[in-house]
Amino acid sequence: MSRQCIFTADDGGGKIRGCPRFLGMIFGKPSVRLADTSNGRWVSIELGKVDKRGNATFRWI
């Protein structure tokens, strides 16, 4: 991907900003596993509301 996505998170989930191409690739999937490069672990998320500007909410699963 040409741009870096911005993830902000808290205990219940968080937001993804500036990623229309990434969200287009994963939209409609029930869950997605992402690599957390800061600690080398994998995390699973479920997408919530997605807008046309490439912003979305998610929750941890």
N, C-alpha and C positions, 0 to 999 in steps of 0.2 A: 504494500500500500504506500502511496506517496505521502500521506499525511499521518501524523501521530494522533491517535485518539486520546481524549482526556477522560479518565475514569475518576470519579469521586465516590467514595464509599463510606458507609457507617455500618453499624451492627446488623441492620435489617436489609440493606441493599445499597442502592446508590443511583448515580446518573452517569450516562455516557454522552459526551459532547463532541461535535465536529466530525462525525464519522458516517456520512451517508452511504459510502460504498461498503464499509464493513457491515453496517446494519442491513443493507440490502442483501448481502450474502447470507446473513443468519436469520433474517426475518421469516417467521412462520415455523421455525424449529422450536420444539417444546423446551429445550434447554441447550446450553452451550458450555463446553469446558474450555477454560482459558488458562494459559500458563502465566503464573505470577513470577516474573523474572526477578523480583526483589528477594524472594526467599526460595525459589526453585520448586514451588509446589503448584499443583493444579487446583483450580476453583471452578465450581459449576454455578451458572447463573440462569435465571429465567427472565426474558424480556417482558417489560410492561408496556407502557405507552410510548409510541415512537412518533416523532413529528417529521415534517418535510425537510427540515434543516439539518437532519442527521443527529438529532438528540433523542435520547431514550432514558427510561427508568428501568431498573432491574432489581431483582431480589436474589439473595443467596439461596441455594437449594442444597 
